[in-house]
Amino acid sequence: MTPSRRDWRVPDVRRVTGVSAIIVAVALSYEGVRQFIDGARPGLTDYPALEDFYERTATGTLVVVLADTVLMTSLIVFFGCFRQLVTTRSPGLSWVADIGFGAGLVYVAVTLVGDAMSGAAGLDAGAGQADGAIIRGLIEAHMLLFGSIGCILTALVMVSAGYLVLASSVLPRWTGVFAFVAAGLNLAAVPTMFGGTDETDLFSVGGWANAVLAVFPFLLWVILVGIFTIRGTRRHSQWVGRGRSGSAEERVAQLD
C-alpha cells in the first residue's frame, strides 16, 4: 500500500514549532552577547553616569529591542504551534491549551511594552538630549514589567504547558516536569518587586534573580521542546511507535 503524501500546503506543525524555538535561541544569544559588550548599567540614582551610558549604547539598546521583538514574535508562533500539537492529539484539553496560549500572548504584549520603554530611553539618549530622570522612570517601569508581572504570566504558561504535556503525552514526560519546575522558579521570583531597584542586589526587581530563576528556565524549556520537535511529524510517529512497542514488550515480559 502506497503511503499517503503530505499536503505541501499544510506546514508540519512540529517542524514549525522547532524552527520558532531555534529563532528564540539565536535572538536570546545575541541579546546576551550584546549586553556583555555594553557592560553593566550604572545605578539609577547616578544621573550623569546613566546619561553617559545610554548615549554610548543608544544604538546597541535599539538593536537589542529589535532582537527581543523578533524573539517575542517567534514565541507567538511557538505558543500557537504548541496549542495545535496538544489539541490535535487531545481535543478535550483545548480549554487548558487556550489558557496557556492566552497567557503567552499577554506575556508577549507586556514584554513588548517594556521593550518600547527601553527603546525610548535609547532614542532619548541617541538624540544627544539624555535626561537621567526620564531614563530612570522608563527603566523602572520596564523592570516591573519584565520582572514580577512577567513572572506571574510565565508561571501560568508553564503550569498549563506542564499539565498538557503530562496529560496528552504529546512530548516526553520530562518536558512536562521541567515546565512545572520553571513555573515554581518564576513564582519564587515574584517577591523581587519589593527588593528595590539596585541591580547589584540579586533579589532586587532589576537583579539577576529574575533572569536566572524566571526568564532563563522558561526560554530553556522553549528551546528544548524546539530541539525535540524540529525533527518533524514523521520522526515523532516513529518515537511514539517505539515507545508503545517497548511498553507492550515490557508487559509481555511481566506476564511471562
N, C-alpha and C positions, 0 to 999 in steps of 0.2 A: 504494500500500500504506500503510495507516494505521500510524504508528509506535506501538509498544507503550508504554503508560503506566507510569510508575514506581509501584511499590507504596508507598503513603504510609506503610505500617507499617515500612518499611525506610529508616532515615535515610541521607542522602547522606554517605558517609564522608569525602569530600574537604571538603565544607562543614563538617562537624563538626570536622575537623582544623583548618580555618581559624578557626572560632569559638573553639576552645580556645586557639589561639595568640594571638588578639586579647585574650582574657581575661588571658593571661600578660603581654601588653604593658601592659595597663591596671594590673594589680596591681604590675608592676615599676615603672611610672611613679609610682604612688602611694608606693611604698616609697622611691624616690629623693627625692621631694619632702619626705616626712616626715622623712627623715634629714637633709636640708638644713635644715629648720626647727629640728630638735632641736640641730643643731650637732655638733661633734666631741666624742667621748667623752674624758674625762681619762685620763691614764696609769693603768695598772692598779696601780701601786705607791702612788698617791696616794689612800689610802682615804677621807679626808674629802671630797675633791672628787668621787670616784667615787660615794659615797653621796648627795651633794647632787644630782649629775647624774641618777641613777636615780630619786630621789624627785621631781625636777622633770619627768622624762619617762616616768614609770611607765605612764601611760595610753597615751601615744604608742608605747611599746615593745610593749604588748599589742596595739594596733591593727596595728602592723607585722607582728607574729607572725600575726595573723588574716589579713592580706593575703597573707602568704607561704604560709599554709595553702591559701588559695584558688588561689594560683599553682601550688603543688605538685599540688593536685587536678586542675587543668587540664592539667598536664603528664602525669598518668596517662592522661587521655583522649587527649591528643596522641600519646603513645607507642603506645597501643592502636590508634588510627586509622592511624598511620604503618605499623605492622606489618601491618594489614589491607590497606593500599594495596599494599604490596610482595608479600605472599603471594598476593593475588588475581591479580596480574599475573605473578608468577614463583614458583609453588609450590615449586620446588626450592631457593629461597633461604630457606625458612621457618626453618631451623635458625639461620641468621645473624640473621634478624629476632628470633628468640627470645632470642638472646644480648643483642642491643641492648635489647629490651623488659625483660628481667630486670635488666640493669644499670641501666636507667632507674628501675625500681621501687625498687631498693636505694638509688639516689641520692636519690630522694624520701624514703624512710624515714630515711636518715641526716640529711638536711636538716631533717626534721620533729623529729627528736630534738634537733638543735642549736637549732631554734626554741623547743622546750619549755624548754631551758636558759635562753635569753634571756628567755622569758616568766616563768620562775621568778625571775629577777633583778628583773624589773619587779614581780612580786607581792610579793616580799620588801620592796622599797622602797616600794611603794604602801601597805603596812600601817604605814608610819612606823617600821619597825624595820630599816632597811637596815644590812647588815653588809658592809663593804668586802671582807673576806677571802672571804666566801661568794660575793659578786658576782664577784670576780676568778676564783675557781675555775670558776664557771659559764661566764664569758665565754671563758676559755682553752680549756675543753673545746669550746665552740661554734666557736671559731676553728679548731681542728684538724679538726672535722667539716666545717665549711664550706670549709676550705682544702684541704690536701693529700689528705685522704681523698676528699672530693668531686671533686677534680680527676682522680684516677685513675679513678673511676667514670664521670665525664663523658667522659673520653678514650675509654673503651671504647664508650660510647654513640655518640660521634661517629665513631669508626673504623667501627663496624658500619653506621651510617647512611650514611656516605660510600660505603662499598663497595656497599651495597644500591642507592643511587641510581644509581651508575655501572653496576652490573650489570643493573639492571632497567629503567632509563630511565623510572622512574615520575615523576620530576621532572627539571627541566632539569639538564644536566650541571654547571653552575656551583655548584649547591647541594651536589653531592657533593664537589667540590673544596673548597668553603668548609668543609664538615664536617671534612675531613682537616686543614685549616689550624687549625680550632678545637681539634681533638684534639691537635695539636702544641703549641699555646699552653697547653693545660691541663697537658700533661706538663712543659712548661717551668716551670710554677708550682709543681710538686710540691716542689722543694727548699726552698720558703719555710718549711716546718715547722722548719727548722734556723736560721731567721733571727731568732728571738726574738719577743717579743710587742709591741714598740714600734710603734704604728700610724703614727708619723711616718716610719718606715723603709719604703720602697717594697717591699722584698723580705722583710719580716717575715711571720710567719704571719697577722697581722692587717692587713698593709699593703694598699695599693691594687693590688699586682701580681695578687693573687687575683681581684679584681673585674674588672680591666682585661684580664688575659690569659686568665682562665678563665671566669668566670660570664658576662660580657658577650658574648663571641663565641658561646657556646653558646645563650644566650637570643635573641640576634640571629638566629641560624640558625633557631630555632624560629619566630620572628615572620616572617621572610622566607618560610619554607615555608608558613606560615599565610596570608600575603597571596596567595601563588600558588594555593593550593588552595581558598580560600574561594569562588572563583567557581563551584565545583561540578563534577560529573562531565561534564555536557554541554559546558561550556566547555573542559574538559581534552580531551575527544574531538575537539573542533574544532582545538585546538592540536596534538594528535598528528597529525591528518589533514593539517594544513598542513605539518607537519614532514616527513611521509612523502612528500607530494606534491612539496614542494620538493626533497627528496633525489632523487626519481625524475626530475624535470626536469633536475637537475644532471647525473645520469648520462647522460641522453639527449643533453644538450649536449656532454658529453665525447666521446660516440661520434661525434657529428656533426663 
